[in-house]
Amino acid sequence: MKKKKKRKFRHKVTFFLLEPLFRLYFRITYNFKAKRFKPPKGEKGPYLVIGNHTTVHDAFFMAFGFPGVLYYVASDMLFSVKYFSRIMSFLVGPIAKTKYRSDIETIRDMKRVVSEGGSIALFPEGNTTFSGEPMHVPFVIAKLIKKLQIPVLFYQIKGGYLARPRWSRTKRKGKVTGHVAKIWKPEDYASLAPEAIYEVIKDNLYVDEFSTNTPFKSNYKAEDIESAYFVCPSCGAIETLHSEGNDVWCTHCDYHARMNDFGKFDLLSGKKGFETTVPWYDYQKEMLEKWLDKQKDDAVLFENTNERILEVKRSKYKTYKAHGTIRLYKKNVQFIFDDGSEELWDVSSISSAVQQKNKLILHHENEAKTYYLLSHPKRNALKYVLAIDWLKKKERD
């Protein structure tokens, strides 16, 4: 019991000392303002706080809108930064959600935090948005709400995507806000089926980033967009896009668009284009799937050279393995290392993800081996993830 009290006290002191400094920093750099949540009279929590995921800074944006310590559910890669991970664990006590821990273990830790009076925070998407619209929300979050049986706060962050799109290396000058949009008490959802709860979650996490009247100014608004978008919106060609400053072109056709201060595209030439990245993202997935379906089994779908490949050990630390080339085929992924050695992974055994901007993570489920690939800022990691997901689904069907 004494150990628990010391841990909670340490977290409260950390929050008390650092919160004003971080708040000032994000006020200056992102013009961020949060509407502070005031618990209803007679209600102290603990709460489950869930929010839409727009930037790598969302945990700070959420914390500024909540009066007290939040215990975040963090993904495995957050625990693989050698010294930072240890310091972070000591100061704020995040709850680990890794490939090497079952959901049961994570839920057990969450229940422990709740039993000690702590509030839990998480971003159900598990991934910052590539398009400005929420990414896929796993259905398991509905079951989690049923299990915890505590009040749920829906926290909406608006402007984050336009201030710093995931695919960009630069931020824009604008305005980012955060607030609790809905309070959901256990008695409000007790009689609902998980399917109904899931729909409420999706509805309350949805934020229309492009409805703002606030300009987001930069001279590099479209820079590096090809690190997330690899299908031309005009001709449908794959990997023919190039960006510089506020502009993006296709090297296969005459498509040329310029991103304005509201995150929308002005078409300068070409047959067609999309006003925002939201419909472009959906179109990209559709065109990719059609293209993949036409390719032969022995065709190289995607290839990137000079990849810096790290191996992640038990989600605790990364070690350098080699530089090399990655090739994606319909049935497997091939690694060709600079020393001449090779590895071949079956696509059916791979789970994939993109961390931060375009760091590619490939995990071999059978061998419990994880590679972390770093490359040029304009290299597209998302194409691998979308392609692998579709190929696995096609194989199951």
Secondary structure as the mmCIF struct_conf table of DSSP 4:
data_model
#
loop_
_struct_conf.conf_type_id
_struct_conf.id
_struct_conf.beg_label_comp_id
_struct_conf.beg_label_asym_id
_struct_conf.beg_label_seq_id
_struct_conf.end_label_comp_id
_struct_conf.end_label_asym_id
_struct_conf.end_label_seq_id
HELX_RH_AL_P HELX_RH_AL_P1 LYS A 2 TYR A 30
STRN STRN1 PHE A 32 ALA A 34
HELX_LH_PP_P HELX_LH_PP_P1 PRO A 39 PRO A 40
TURN_TY1_P TURN_TY1_P1 LYS A 41 GLY A 42
STRN STRN2 LEU A 48 GLY A 51
BEND BEND1 THR A 55 THR A 55
TURN_TY1_P TURN_TY1_P2 VAL A 56 HIS A 57
HELX_RH_AL_P HELX_RH_AL_P2 ASP A 58 ALA A 63
TURN_TY1_P TURN_TY1_P3 PHE A 64 GLY A 65
BEND BEND2 PHE A 66 GLY A 68
STRN STRN3 LEU A 70 SER A 75
HELX_RH_3T_P HELX_RH_3T_P1 ASP A 76 PHE A 79
BEND BEND3 VAL A 81 VAL A 81
HELX_RH_AL_P HELX_RH_AL_P3 LYS A 82 VAL A 92
HELX_LH_PP_P HELX_LH_PP_P2 PRO A 94 PRO A 94
STRN STRN4 ILE A 95 LYS A 97
TURN_TY1_P TURN_TY1_P4 LYS A 99 TYR A 100
BEND BEND4 ARG A 101 ARG A 101
HELX_RH_AL_P HELX_RH_AL_P4 ASP A 103 SER A 115
TURN_TY1_P TURN_TY1_P5 GLU A 116 GLY A 117
STRN STRN5 SER A 119 LEU A 122
TURN_TY1_P TURN_TY1_P6 PRO A 124 GLU A 125
BEND BEND5 GLY A 126 ASN A 127
BEND BEND6 PHE A 130 GLU A 133
HELX_LH_PP_P HELX_LH_PP_P3 HIS A 136 PRO A 138
TURN_TY1_P TURN_TY1_P7 PHE A 139 PHE A 139
HELX_RH_AL_P HELX_RH_AL_P5 VAL A 140 LEU A 148
BEND BEND7 ILE A 150 ILE A 150
STRN STRN6 VAL A 152 LYS A 158
BEND BEND8 GLY A 159 GLY A 159
HELX_RH_AL_P HELX_RH_AL_P6 GLY A 160 ALA A 163
BEND BEND9 ARG A 164 ARG A 164
TURN_TY1_P TURN_TY1_P8 ARG A 166 TRP A 167
BEND BEND10 ARG A 169 THR A 170
STRN STRN7 LYS A 173 LYS A 173
BEND BEND11 GLY A 174 GLY A 174
STRN STRN8 VAL A 176 TRP A 184
HELX_RH_AL_P HELX_RH_AL_P7 PRO A 186 TYR A 189
TURN_TY1_P TURN_TY1_P9 ALA A 190 SER A 191
BEND BEND12 LEU A 192 LEU A 192
HELX_RH_AL_P HELX_RH_AL_P8 PRO A 194 LEU A 205
HELX_RH_3T_P HELX_RH_3T_P2 GLU A 209 SER A 211
STRN STRN9 LYS A 217 LYS A 217
BEND BEND13 ASN A 219 ASN A 219
TURN_TY1_P TURN_TY1_P10 LYS A 221 ASP A 224
HELX_RH_3T_P HELX_RH_3T_P3 ILE A 225 SER A 227
TURN_TY1_P TURN_TY1_P11 ALA A 228 ALA A 228
STRN STRN10 VAL A 231 VAL A 231
TURN_TY1_P TURN_TY1_P12 PRO A 233 CYS A 235
STRN STRN11 ILE A 238 ILE A 238
BEND BEND14 GLU A 239 GLU A 239
STRN STRN12 LEU A 241 GLU A 244
TURN_TY1_P TURN_TY1_P13 GLY A 245 ASN A 246
STRN STRN13 ASP A 247 CYS A 250
BEND BEND15 THR A 251 CYS A 253
STRN STRN14 HIS A 256 MET A 259
TURN_TY1_P TURN_TY1_P14 ASP A 261 PHE A 262
BEND BEND16 GLY A 263 GLY A 263
STRN STRN15 PHE A 265 SER A 269
BEND BEND17 GLY A 270 LYS A 271
BEND BEND18 GLU A 275 THR A 276
HELX_RH_AL_P HELX_RH_AL_P9 THR A 277 LYS A 294
BEND BEND19 GLN A 295 GLN A 295
TURN_TY1_P TURN_TY1_P15 ASP A 297 ASP A 298
BEND BEND20 ALA A 299 ALA A 299
STRN STRN16 PHE A 302 LYS A 313
TURN_TY1_P TURN_TY1_P16 ARG A 314 LYS A 316
STRN STRN17 TYR A 317 LEU A 328
BEND BEND21 LYS A 330 LYS A 331
STRN STRN18 ASN A 332 PHE A 337
TURN_TY1_P TURN_TY1_P17 ASP A 338 ASP A 339
BEND BEND22 GLY A 340 GLY A 340
STRN STRN19 GLU A 342 ASP A 346
HELX_RH_3T_P HELX_RH_3T_P4 VAL A 347 SER A 349
STRN STRN20 ILE A 350 GLN A 355
TURN_TY1_P TURN_TY1_P18 GLN A 356 ASN A 358
STRN STRN21 LYS A 359 HIS A 364
TURN_TY1_P TURN_TY1_P19 GLU A 365 ALA A 368
STRN STRN22 LYS A 369 LEU A 374
TURN_TY1_P TURN_TY1_P20 PRO A 377 LYS A 378
BEND BEND23 ALA A 381 ALA A 381
HELX_RH_AL_P HELX_RH_AL_P10 LEU A 382 ARG A 396
#
